[in-house]
Amino acid sequence: MRSKRRKKKKTLLLVFLTIIGIFILVSGGFTYYLWHKAASTVASIHEDINKSNKRSTEVKINKHEPFSVLIMGVDERKNDKGRADSLIYLTVNPKTKTTDMVSIPRDTYTKIIGKGTMDKINHSYAFGGTQMAVDTVENFLDLPVDYFIKVNMESFKAVVDTLGGITVNSTFAFNYDGYSFSKGNISLNGDEALAYSRMRKEDPKGDFGRQDRQRQIIEGIINKGANISSVTKFGDMFKVVENNVKTNLTFDDMWDIQSGYKDARKKVIQHELKGDGTKINGIYYYKADENGLASITKELKSSLNL
C-alpha cells in the first residue's frame, strides 16, 4: 500500500511539473481563454540554457525520443538569490513506458562547474544561476539535462492560498517555524504549507523526508486544482506561474509531452542516491557512494538510450 502511495505521489509530481501551465485545461470550460492564457504564460516564463555537451545530437520530443528533466526547487526570497534546495533529475522513456527519478540531496559534495571549487551542490545556483546548476548536475551525474523546470518554493504559499487551502497526510507530528503539525490528514493554508515543506532537521529521513513533504504539497495542489471552475482563480494561478516558474520547455514541447508520453507516467522508478554525511573544515556535506552513483548513471543512460 505504501509503495502504491509513493508511486502515485511521484507520478503526480511529474504531471504537475512537466505540464505546468497546461494541466488546468482538463478542468472543463473557458477552453479558448485558458489555451490562449496558458500559451502566453509559458512564453513569459521561458529561459534558455546552453545545449548539453553530454549529447551528440539534440533530443527531439516531437519524435517521442527519451528525454531528461532537472526539477529545481529554489528557495528565493526578497534580496536573496537563494539556493537550489530541491534537485530532482528525471528521465522519461515513452517506449519502455517508464520514468526514472533520482533526488540529489542539497548538501551533496561535488565540483561546482564554472567556479572550479568543491562545495554543496545546491550552492551552484547561488553562484551562477540556472546554467551553473544545470552544468554542475550534468557533471555530477555524467548525464545530459535536456530540460529544466525551476520553481520558487515561495510559490507554494501563493498557490495554496489561491486554491483555498489543501490537505496532506503527515507521517508524524512535529513543530516548525511556529506551527504545529499533527500526524494524519491535516488541512494547510499557504503559510502552513510553506513551513510544512521546509522542515528538515527534525525529520529522521533528513533531506529525503523534506522532499517527500514537498511532493505531498504538490499532490494536494493538483487534487484541489483539478476542481477549479472560477475564471478569477484561473487568472490568479497563471499569475503565480508567471512570477515563480522558469523553464526552457516551450508550449509545443509541453503539449507533445502531454500527448505523446502519457504511458511513461504509469511506471515511476525511484533511485536512491546512497552516501554518508561527513564534515570538512567543520561544515557538513553529503558524500555520495561512488559505486552507487555509477550504477544509477548507468541505469539512467540506458533509459535515455545513450
C-alpha positions as CSV (number, residue, x, y, z in Angstrom):
1,M,0.0,0.0,0.0
2,R,2.8,2.4,0.9
3,S,4.6,1.6,-2.3
4,K,1.4,2.4,-4.3
5,R,1.0,5.7,-2.5
6,R,4.6,6.7,-3.2
7,K,4.3,5.8,-6.9
8,K,1.1,8.0,-7.0
9,K,2.9,10.9,-5.4
10,K,5.9,10.6,-7.8
11,T,3.5,10.4,-10.8
12,L,1.6,13.5,-9.7
13,L,4.9,15.3,-9.2
14,L,5.9,14.6,-12.8
15,V,2.4,15.5,-14.1
16,F,2.4,18.9,-12.3
17,L,5.9,19.9,-13.2
18,T,6.1,18.8,-16.8
19,I,2.9,20.3,-17.9
20,I,2.6,23.2,-15.6
21,G,0.5,25.9,-17.1
22,I,-1.4,23.4,-19.1
23,F,-2.9,20.9,-16.7
24,I,-5.7,23.2,-15.8
25,L,-7.1,22.8,-19.3
26,V,-8.6,19.5,-18.5
27,S,-10.9,21.0,-15.9
28,G,-13.6,21.9,-18.4
29,G,-14.9,25.3,-19.5
30,F,-13.3,28.5,-20.7
31,T,-11.2,26.5,-23.2
32,Y,-10.2,29.3,-25.6
33,Y,-9.4,31.7,-22.8
34,L,-7.3,29.0,-21.0
35,W,-5.5,27.9,-24.1
36,H,-4.5,31.5,-25.0
37,K,-3.5,32.4,-21.5
38,A,-1.6,29.2,-21.0
39,A,0.4,29.8,-24.2
40,S,1.2,33.4,-23.3
41,T,2.1,32.3,-19.7
42,V,4.6,29.6,-20.9
43,A,6.2,32.2,-23.3
44,S,6.7,34.6,-20.4
45,I,8.4,32.0,-18.2
46,H,10.8,30.8,-20.9
47,E,14.6,30.8,-20.1
48,D,17.2,29.4,-22.4
49,I,20.2,27.3,-21.3
50,N,23.2,26.0,-23.3
51,K,22.8,22.8,-25.2
52,S,24.2,19.9,-23.3
53,N,27.6,18.6,-24.3
54,K,26.6,15.2,-22.9
55,R,24.6,14.6,-26.1
56,S,25.9,14.3,-29.7
57,T,22.5,15.4,-31.1
58,E,19.7,17.4,-29.6
59,V,16.7,15.4,-28.3
60,K,13.5,15.6,-30.4
61,I,10.4,15.4,-28.3
62,N,8.1,15.6,-31.3
63,K,9.6,12.3,-32.4
64,H,9.0,10.8,-28.9
65,E,12.6,10.3,-28.1
66,P,13.6,9.7,-24.4
67,F,14.5,13.0,-22.6
68,S,15.6,14.2,-19.2
69,V,14.3,17.0,-16.9
70,L,16.0,18.7,-14.0
71,I,13.5,20.0,-11.5
72,M,14.9,22.7,-9.2
73,G,13.0,23.9,-6.1
74,V,14.7,27.2,-5.4
75,D,14.3,28.9,-2.1
76,E,14.3,32.5,-3.4
77,R,13.3,35.4,-1.1
78,K,13.4,39.1,-1.3
79,N,17.0,40.4,-1.8
80,D,18.3,36.8,-1.8
81,K,19.0,34.8,-5.0
82,G,18.6,31.6,-3.0
83,R,19.8,28.1,-3.5
84,A,18.5,25.1,-5.3
85,D,17.4,23.2,-2.2
86,S,15.5,20.6,-4.1
87,L,17.1,18.9,-7.1
88,I,15.2,16.0,-8.9
89,Y,16.5,14.5,-12.1
90,L,14.1,12.6,-14.3
91,T,14.4,10.5,-17.4
92,V,11.2,9.8,-19.4
93,N,11.1,7.0,-21.9
94,P,7.8,6.5,-23.9
95,K,8.9,3.2,-25.5
96,T,9.7,1.4,-22.2
97,K,6.8,3.4,-20.6
98,T,8.9,4.3,-17.6
99,T,10.1,7.4,-15.8
100,D,13.2,7.2,-13.7
101,M,13.8,9.6,-10.9
102,V,16.7,10.4,-8.5
103,S,16.7,13.1,-5.8
104,I,20.0,14.8,-5.2
105,P,20.5,15.9,-1.6
106,R,21.1,19.6,-1.3
107,D,24.3,19.1,0.8
108,T,25.9,16.7,-1.8
109,Y,29.7,17.4,-2.1
110,T,30.7,17.9,-5.7
111,K,32.6,20.1,-8.1
112,I,30.9,23.3,-9.0
113,I,31.2,23.7,-12.7
114,G,32.1,27.2,-13.8
115,K,33.6,28.1,-10.4
116,G,36.2,25.3,-10.1
117,T,35.6,24.6,-6.4
118,M,34.2,21.7,-4.4
119,D,31.1,22.7,-2.5
120,K,27.5,21.7,-1.7
121,I,25.6,21.1,-5.0
122,N,22.8,23.5,-4.0
123,H,25.3,26.4,-3.9
124,S,25.8,26.1,-7.6
125,Y,22.6,28.1,-8.2
126,A,23.6,30.8,-5.8
127,F,27.0,31.1,-7.6
128,G,25.8,31.1,-11.2
129,G,22.1,30.7,-11.5
130,T,20.3,28.1,-13.6
131,Q,23.1,27.5,-16.1
132,M,25.7,26.7,-13.4
133,A,23.3,24.5,-11.5
134,V,22.5,22.6,-14.7
135,D,26.2,22.2,-15.6
136,T,27.0,21.0,-12.1
137,V,24.3,18.4,-12.1
138,E,25.3,17.2,-15.6
139,N,28.9,16.8,-14.3
140,F,27.9,15.1,-11.1
141,L,25.6,12.5,-12.8
142,D,27.5,12.3,-16.1
143,L,24.2,12.7,-17.8
144,P,22.6,15.4,-20.1
145,V,20.0,17.8,-18.8
146,D,17.7,18.4,-21.8
147,Y,15.1,20.5,-20.0
148,F,14.8,22.2,-16.6
149,I,11.9,23.5,-14.6
150,K,12.7,25.9,-11.8
151,V,10.0,26.5,-9.2
152,N,10.4,29.1,-6.4
153,M,9.4,27.3,-3.2
154,E,7.8,30.5,-2.0
155,S,5.1,30.0,-4.7
156,F,3.7,27.1,-2.6
157,K,2.2,29.7,-0.3
158,A,0.5,31.7,-3.1
159,V,-0.8,28.6,-4.9
160,V,-2.3,27.1,-1.8
161,D,-4.0,30.3,-0.7
162,T,-5.4,30.8,-4.2
163,L,-6.9,27.3,-4.0
164,G,-8.4,28.0,-0.6
165,G,-6.1,25.5,1.3
166,I,-5.1,21.9,0.7
167,T,-5.0,18.6,2.6
168,V,-1.9,16.4,3.2
169,N,-1.2,13.3,5.2
170,S,1.6,13.8,7.7
171,T,3.5,10.7,8.7
172,F,4.4,12.1,12.1
173,A,3.7,15.1,14.4
174,F,6.2,17.9,14.5
175,N,6.5,21.7,15.2
176,Y,8.3,24.1,12.9
177,D,8.5,27.8,12.4
178,G,5.8,28.5,14.9
179,Y,3.3,25.9,13.5
180,S,2.2,22.5,14.9
181,F,1.5,19.7,12.6
182,S,-0.3,16.6,13.8
183,K,0.0,13.0,12.4
184,G,-2.6,12.0,9.8
185,N,-4.7,14.1,7.4
186,I,-4.3,17.8,8.0
187,S,-5.5,21.0,6.3
188,L,-3.0,23.7,5.4
189,N,-3.2,27.3,4.4
190,G,-0.3,28.9,2.4
191,D,1.9,29.8,5.3
192,E,1.4,26.4,6.9
193,A,2.2,24.6,3.6
194,L,5.4,26.5,3.2
195,A,6.5,25.7,6.7
196,Y,5.5,22.0,6.3
197,S,7.6,21.8,3.1
198,R,10.7,23.3,4.7
199,M,11.2,21.3,7.9
200,R,14.3,19.1,7.6
201,K,16.4,18.8,10.8
202,E,13.7,17.0,12.9
203,D,12.9,14.5,10.2
204,P,14.6,11.1,10.6
205,K,15.0,11.0,6.8
206,G,16.5,14.4,6.7
207,D,16.5,15.9,3.2
208,F,14.7,13.0,1.7
209,G,11.9,13.4,4.2
210,R,11.5,17.1,3.3
211,Q,11.3,16.1,-0.4
212,D,8.5,13.7,0.5
213,R,6.6,16.5,2.1
214,Q,7.1,18.8,-0.9
215,R,5.6,16.0,-3.1
216,Q,2.6,15.9,-0.7
217,I,2.1,19.6,-1.2
218,I,2.2,19.3,-4.9
219,E,-0.2,16.4,-4.8
220,G,-2.6,18.4,-2.7
221,I,-2.3,21.3,-5.2
222,I,-3.1,19.1,-8.1
223,N,-6.1,17.4,-6.3
224,K,-7.5,20.8,-5.4
225,G,-6.5,22.5,-8.7
226,A,-8.4,19.9,-10.8
227,N,-11.6,21.2,-9.4
228,I,-11.0,24.9,-10.3
229,S,-14.0,26.3,-12.1
230,S,-13.6,30.1,-11.4
231,V,-12.1,32.4,-14.1
232,T,-10.7,34.5,-11.3
233,K,-8.9,31.6,-9.8
234,F,-7.5,30.6,-13.2
235,G,-6.2,34.1,-13.6
236,D,-4.6,34.0,-10.1
237,M,-3.0,30.6,-10.8
238,F,-1.4,31.9,-14.1
239,K,0.0,34.9,-12.2
240,V,1.6,32.6,-9.7
241,V,3.2,30.6,-12.5
242,E,4.4,33.7,-14.2
243,N,6.1,35.0,-11.1
244,N,7.5,31.8,-9.7
245,V,8.4,29.4,-12.6
246,K,11.1,29.3,-15.3
247,T,11.7,26.6,-17.9
248,N,13.3,26.1,-21.3
249,L,10.3,24.0,-22.3
250,T,8.1,25.6,-25.0
251,F,4.3,25.4,-25.1
252,D,4.7,22.9,-28.0
253,D,7.1,20.8,-26.0
254,M,4.7,20.6,-23.1
255,W,1.8,19.7,-25.4
256,D,3.9,17.0,-27.0
257,I,4.8,15.6,-23.6
258,Q,1.2,15.6,-22.5
259,S,0.0,13.8,-25.7
260,G,2.9,11.6,-26.5
261,Y,4.5,10.5,-23.2
262,K,1.4,9.6,-21.1
263,D,2.3,5.9,-20.7
264,A,5.7,6.8,-19.3
265,R,3.9,8.2,-16.2
266,K,2.4,4.8,-15.4
267,K,5.7,3.3,-14.0
268,V,7.9,5.6,-12.0
269,I,11.2,4.2,-10.7
270,Q,12.8,5.9,-7.7
271,H,16.6,5.6,-7.4
272,E,18.1,6.4,-4.0
273,L,21.5,8.1,-4.0
274,K,23.2,6.4,-1.1
275,G,26.0,8.0,0.7
276,D,27.3,9.3,4.1
277,G,27.4,12.5,5.9
278,T,30.7,14.0,6.8
279,K,32.3,17.2,8.0
280,I,35.1,19.1,6.1
281,N,36.5,22.1,8.0
282,G,33.6,21.9,10.3
283,I,30.9,22.1,7.5
284,Y,28.5,19.2,6.9
285,Y,28.4,17.6,3.5
286,Y,26.8,14.5,2.0
287,K,29.2,12.4,0.1
288,A,27.6,10.1,-2.5
289,D,28.8,6.5,-2.7
290,E,30.8,6.3,-5.9
291,N,29.8,2.8,-6.9
292,G,26.1,3.6,-6.2
293,L,26.3,6.8,-8.2
294,A,27.9,4.9,-11.1
295,S,25.2,2.3,-11.0
296,I,22.4,5.0,-11.1
297,T,24.2,6.8,-14.0
298,K,24.3,3.5,-16.0
299,E,20.6,2.8,-15.5
300,L,19.6,6.4,-16.4
301,K,21.8,6.3,-19.5
302,S,20.0,3.2,-20.6
303,S,16.7,4.9,-20.0
304,L,17.9,7.7,-22.3
305,N,19.2,5.3,-24.9
306,L,22.7,6.7,-24.5
